[in-house]
Every structure is written in C-alpha cells, then in structure tokens.
Amino acid sequence: MTSTGRRRGLRRLRRGALALPVVALLAVTPIVIASPDRAPSITLASMRAWLVSTAPGFLGEVNALRDGAGATVPLGGSRGHRLQVVDQLDALLLHDSDTGTVRSIDPARPTEQTQRKFPRGTSVVSAADTVYVVDARMGTVQPLHPDSLRDAGPATDLGDRIDDAAPTPDGDLLVATGSATIARIHGGRVTRRVSVPASADHVAVAATSSRDVVVQVVGSGAGTVDNGEVTHLGIPGSDAAPLVAGDPGGDRVAVATNRLYLADLDAAEITPVDLALTSASRLGRPVIAGDRVYVADEGTGRLLGYDWSDRRVLEPVTVGPAGPLDVFTRGSVVWANDADGPDAVAVAPGSVHHVRKYGPRPQPTPTTENSRSPSASPSPSPSTSGDGSRSPSPSGTPEGSPSGTPRPGDTGPTVGPTVPATGPGSVTSESPEPADSGSLVACGAVLTRSVTLTADLHCSSGVALTVGADDVVIDLAGHRIVDDTVSSGYAETGIRVENHRGVRIRNGTVHGFRLAVSLTDTRDVELDRMVLERFQRSGVEAEQATGTTVRQSTITRGGAGNKGREPIRARASEVAVTGSELSGWNSSCLRGSTCSFTDTEFSFMIFPIDGTVTFSGGTIYCSGCNTSVGSHLRIEKSTIDYLITGYEPPTVLDSTIVGLGIVLENYYEKATVASAISGNRFTDGTRIDFRTERRVPVQFEFRNNTVVGSESDGIHVEAPAGSPIVLSGNHTSGSRGYGIWISPGGAQDGGGNVSQNDATPCLNIACG
C-alpha cells in the first residue's frame, strides 16, 4: 500500500487488451524499435487502453492514434471515487476503493458485468491470471478469478497491517507487513515468510525477474544485501515513503521518494537520477518498460523519464495540470492518464501520442513571449517523435496545457486584491499574478485559474482565497491555509465559492477561520483529501449548493470547546460525504437539504434534519438526530454506537448496533413517513428502546432483528394502545430482562418472534 497522503486517486495494474486495425497503425505513425538487446515489442493491443474520465463519468477504451473513446462504461455511483482499473486478457476490472466494490466487465460486451463487494479502502493487485484483493487495515488477502470474481483460494490472514503489496512475474503476491515481515502468497497460501530488520518507518516490496526485493529508507548504510531469500535495498533517507517498481525482464528496481533512484541488483549499484524537480514536485509510483523508466510528477502534471541504457534523462511530457496521474505500461507503451481531465498520453519507443479522451481539441492560440509563464514552451502536437522529444509546433502555448488545451478556468489572470500576508508561503504583488501551478498565492486573491500551492498560506483577516470562475482547481499539495488569529479571534473565511460550478478543492488543510469553506449558490463543488479544523462556526457551509461532494476528508472543530461548531452546515443544498471523518458538537441538514454519508465516521451530539439524510457503510454516534415532520433519516449497512431520534421515526436496515444502542422517543404524533427497524444485529448489551406518549399515526415495523445479550429488555416498546407498530421475525437471546416487552396494545404481533435464553421471554406478544 502507498500512504494515503501521497497516492489518492486512480491506480492501475494491467495485462492484455483488444486488438486494433493494422492498417490504422501503419498508416498513421511509424514505429521505432529500441536496441536489440532489450528490444520491447509494440503490439497492436498496447496502443489501446481503458481510461477513466471522471468529469463525463465513464470508463472508455481509447486508441493512442486518435482522439475520443470507443466503447464506454458509465461510472454510475463510482463517479468521483478512488478507482483502480485492472485489465486482464478476458476481463476488465473496475475497483472502487471508496466503497470496496469490484466490477468485472467483459471488454467485448461492456454492458455485461459481475459485481462483488469488499470492505472499503481495499486495493486490487493483478498477478498473471489471478487478482488479489488486499485489505491493508485488516491484513488479509483474497485471491479472485477475474472474470467471475469467485474466490481463487482461501483468504490469507497475515495477522498484521499490510504496508505494501506487489505482483511477481510468476503470478504470486509479495506482501510487506507492519512488523517488517515479507510474505510470498500463492493462491491462498503463504509459501514463504521472511523477517527483515525494522530499520525504517516505511517498507515497500517489488519483484524482479528472479528476486524478491524489500526496500527501506535508511539514514545510513544505503546499499543492497542479498540473504538468499530476499534482497534488501536501502535507499538514502527521505521523509517520503518509497514507491517501487521491479523490472520483470531483469534484476533492476526503480524507487521514487522525493527523488528517483535506480538500482542494478546484479551490480549492487544504486544511482540517484536528477530529474530537475521543482518545489511543487510530487512523484508517484514509477514504471519500467524495457530500458525506460517513467514516473509521474503529480505536482506539475508531467511524465518524467529516464533511459537506463543510454543513462540520459528524457524530455518531460506534459499530460495535464497538477494532480494525480495514472501511469501504467501496455507492453512497451507507457500510458499516463489524467482521470480528472480530458487528456492522456501514450509514450511508445520513438513516439509520443497525446490523446483527447472527450470533447473537441481547441485550436491553439498564439501567444507572445511576454505573455507566457516562466515555464512556457511550445505545446506538443498530438503525435511527436522520440521518447518525449517534440517536433516543431506552429504555435506556442503554455507547457502546462496538454496538447495546447487549457483546462476550463485556466484562461485568465488572477482577479482581485492581493492583500499582504503575514506568514511564509505568500507573496504581495502590486498587480494581479496568474494563479497557476507552482506559483505563490497571496491572501485575499481571487482565483480565475487553477492553482497549486507551493507553501503554507498564513492570513490574518478577511477571506484567504475566493474563487472567481467555474472549473477552478485549488490543489493545496499537502500545504495549509492558516488563520493566524485563532488564538485571539477569527478571520472570516478560508476558501469562498459563490455562483460558480465545477470547483475542486483538494489535498491540504484549512486551519481556523469563522468558515473554513463557504459555498453559496454553487453546483458540483468537490472537496477531496481535505482537513478542515479549528473553525469557529462551520467546516463546510453550504447555502443553495447542489451537487457538493466531500471525499476522504477530516472535518472537526478540534481542541477544547466543540459546542456550537458545525463541520457540515447545509441549507437548501445537496451534500454527499464519502470515506471521511466528521466530529463535533453539532451539524445540520436543513431547509429541504439532501445529505448522504457513505463509509464515514460521524459523531455529533446534535444533528437536526429538515430534508433527507442517508447513512451507508460508516459509523454513527448521534444523541440528537431529530427529524422535522415530513423529513426522513435512513441508515443501512452501518455501525451505530448510539442513536436517539425524534419527530419522524428512522429507517434502520442491515446494520450492527453496539455501545448504547437505539433510543426512539416521543414526538411521533405528527409523523408522516412509514419506517422500519429491520435486519439489524444488536450486540454488547444494546437494545431497541421505543417510547412515545402519543399514538404514532403511520406504520412502523420492527422485523427480522437479532438482539444478543441485552443488559435489560431485548426489544422494549412503550406506546399508546392502537399504535400501528408491528413486530415480526425478531430473535432475542441472553437478555437480562424480557426478550420482548410491549405495553398493553402498544404494538401488533406480526408473528415469527423468538425469545431464547432470555431472563423472561416476552410480555404482551407471542414468542416461540
């Protein structure tokens, strides 16, 4: 596994694909074969790939020789999630790490799909004819047949967290655990287990043609040690976790930390490579294709390369703006896909192909030397010659624009005041500067172009950053926007978006401010991998904000005195939260808002609901989830630590209840929404406690629940006679009180209820 701070977004492990017409390949571009000693073959299939495009929401088959996608598969509910694509010979797998869902797709008939659910946060590794589902947190590995998604062997429980996993050329899986144990797994069996010195925080693994390799970052003693079972590779010290690729055709390894290292294991030689990185550079996992090594620089949106045999750095290839890039090999062709944008690149030996996945390719616009950014250079044409070298282009467009194509929102200068900042990472200018990748941004800036921070931004008043155009991307690149007045007061807002759409805010921290992120009259705004903390009133304040998504983020007041602080404050808005952690005294979803929480840890004392709220797959603690009349709370496949609701009864389905259980009390006399508590399992002494002083006017069902070991009654229903409450198919056991207790006439007997080994079976209802 890679650390979540460094590798969010799309990852891929691929084999095989479909053929493309020979005539098209030969007619459009020549193929240059590499040196005979390691001559990689360019197959017809290697010039095609299945690529994700998140904006239009599809997985599409792309031809390197032309723009557009052929067959497409809609992403559906996976749109905007962390996705992996695994391309096997006869099956195409799409893995949604945010939900744990794996889809197997027949490439010849993309509408035919098989689906299987695994825990969220898992990853998929492809090795020969087997794919392995790796649950790093639980330390388990499950082999699958890629076409049917059926088990290809038993699950392997390593008894420790998994730090990294890599395929071997012979189809096994190499795994590194948190206790510095290296295991080789074949099918569902551990065939070899080796302990290595735990001399570093980060351990990674790779397999070459003949060796299993463990890589550690060391402060001293860099080099290689071969103990006959595992080759230990020590890389000079770095704060970054190593990302490793093994050479399946030789005993060579490429390692990316905050720079690129190449290791020739036969020669016991480690070579650092100078790739001319910038302060914004962030390296992804390298890939090896013959004698060429490529690595994504996600801080600048470029693909960087090195020719191992010639010992030369290849010219960088711009793919898109800063952000995650999916880099993988198809035979001798290296692909780089910007999943969040319209562009991809295929680099073959001797040629570079820029591909537009969707939308027209805008005509290049001439620019003058004075109008370019400092790094501007001629844009590559759709096909260029050489391993990253360019042929002459008739126009000069910024290098940051792939194929001469600016992103929406990247066409204008920063507009608005540049207020003097009070800390490092900010600049003050007398005229607006273009907000672009790698530039410094001042407090008070109005952004009409995408921006990547290169340092923390410290502000003391007003609004730190205001978005002034549609489709702007704010990439904090691991940096913070800091309110320096938290100890004495609060500046107004960290990031403000008003009357704009398609804005993305990602990969950093907003610390302090009255409002960390403010959204007003917005559409399709996304927060990804953000930390919002120590705000005074709201983490995300959404006012008439439709299509708002929050992914893989932590939003918490933090520190002492949480009362009155709302991580999510939605008014007449749509907010979808996935894979995140939310905590504080209260949050709210009001004025007809729709709020959904998927695979999210949710902990609040008060959460008023005036609209529709759904929970799925996460953990819930809410002692005041009160729904107004006509509103509804729905919880399914979640873990509930504590839940108290009122006014409208909730629907709770297929969940596990621990801790203090579910308490439903009072205020139901005006309820309008029929609800149910169904298919749940109550453990650790919890129970269902339903109490209302007035008759419930709508049907409410308790059905097919299992209650084990309650400290009092298993199911306790106290309601006026004649209430339309129905109990059916419930099973209680080990309760210290009654299995089921119902006040006289307070509920109807739907049959099939069972009391087993309870202190007292049932009262006012028949139990088997």
ABEGO torsion letter per residue (X at the ends): XBBAAABBEBBBBBBEBBBBBAAAAAAABBBBBBBAABBBBBBAAAABBBBBBAAAGBBBBBBAABBEBBBBBBAEAABGBBBBBBBBAABBBBBBAAAGBBBBBBAABAABBBBBBBBBGBBBBBBEABBBBBBAAAGBBBBBBAAAGBBAEBBBBAGBBBABBBBBAAGBBBBBBAAGBBBBBBEABBABBBBBBBABABBBBBBBAABBBBBBBBABGBEBBBAGABBBBBBBBBABBBBBBBBAABBBBBBBBABBBBBBAAAGBBBBBBAGBBAABBBBBBBBBEABBBBBBAAAGBBBBBBAAAGBBBBBBBABBBEBBBBBBBEABBBBBBAABABBBBBBBGBBBBBBABEBBBBBBBBBAAABBAABBBBBBABBBEBGBBBBBABBBBAABBGGBBBBGAABBBBEBBBBBABBGBBBBABBBBBBBGBBBBBGBBBABBBBBABBBBBABEBABBBABBGBBBBAGGBBBBBAAAAAEBBABABBBBGBBGBBBBGEBBBEEABABBBBGBBGBBBBGBBBBGBAABABBBBGBBGBBBBGBBBBAEEBGABGBBABBBBGBBBBBBGBBBBEABBBBBGGBBBBBBGBBBBBABBBBBEBBBBBGBBBBBABBBBBBGBBBBBBGBBBABBBBBGBBBBBBGBBBBEAEBBBBEGAAABABBBBBBGBBBBGGBBBBBBBABBBABBBBBBGBBBBGBABBABBBBBBBGBBBBBBGBBBBGBABBABBBBBGABBBAEGBBBBGBABBBBGBBBX
